[in-house]
């Protein structure tokens, strides 16, 4: 979703051009337009304005990156928990007053929260009002910029910290999960072996686990030979606990002092002996449960934090756009401050036609462009680095989200 925040002088020709633009665009369905009202801002000196132009450009880009990373974090949580943690997201943070959210959109679950009236970002942009409490207009422009910069920087620092903590727990879980993958020769066996399958707390006896190739001949060889691999095997003590594509796993009970001999003879038949410590397995199982609880709690608190701060930074970002437009308007149109802001929402299908129409209507603002108004311009990249030049001031606002569906 894209908007253009434009600024044109309040001279007679420009006002007439703007009125004509509204008529033409409405007739041809090129765009919708909304007047943007801003408070009286302190202009400052030319040197300050020139410095702010660069500062705001960098802050604009930085803030957009922070928003992207916050949205991606939400998308990651949505993917991991199937949206359950987001069912109570964003109540009345930036409300458009449409009541409760609709049922989640299966194709775009996360995006639905921003388009159902709970947090309608587009509505906030089109009905923008300067937040006088957070950004007092009596303060110099440099001070306002510093306030926003500090706010964004603090959120970015905490975002990185919270993501790192979440990723550390997630990494630990994956590390344990990897031990449950693979073949019966190497993987954890907590899902296969139970305590009742083993002889425990015996002074003399122990139970081994033996991995046997899964074939009729190998199984027959095992049944025929395991009792004779050492003299001290308990007769008929072997039970098959489970099997996978290529192997099966069997128990065998024998005297502890015969384990070494049994392993050597089993190896000759290409059987793999695995010793199993139920206490260690139980510890790993408990650690996995603990990490899963920690992960869920971290995600819950992370989502609660994101729910507040995403909106706060989005609001700050729109104020940055307004400040950039104001500063550039003063630098280009001069003093006294006499210009108006208009928010356009271009019809995607008619963007080039709209741009051509605007270049023609406002060519009087740039004498150097006279005679070149009909030349087609590429749509500027909405990244906030290099800005395409137009005879009027124009800053794109693109609400671009990572859709996790």
Secondary structure, 3 states (H helix, E strand, C coil): CEEEEEEEECCHHHHHHHHHHHHHHHHHCCEEEEEECCCCCECCCHHHHHHHHHHHHHHHHHHHHHHHHHHHHHHHHHHHHCCHHHCCCCCCCECCCCCCCCCCCCCCHHHHCCCCCCECHHHHHHCCCCCCCCCCCCCEHHHHHHHHHHHHHHHHHHHHHHHHHHHHHHHHHHHHHHHCCCCCCCCCCCCCCCHHHCCCCCCCEEEEEEEEECCHHHHHHHHHHHHHCCCCECCCCCCEEEECCCEEEEEEEEEHHHHHHHHHHHHHCCCEEECCCHHHHHHHHHHHHHHHHHHHHHHHHHHHHHHHHHHHHHHHHHHHHHHHHHHHHHHHHCCCCCEEEEEEEECHHHHHHHHHHHHHHCHHHCHHHCCCCCCCCCCCCCCCCCCCCCCCEEEEEECCCCCCC
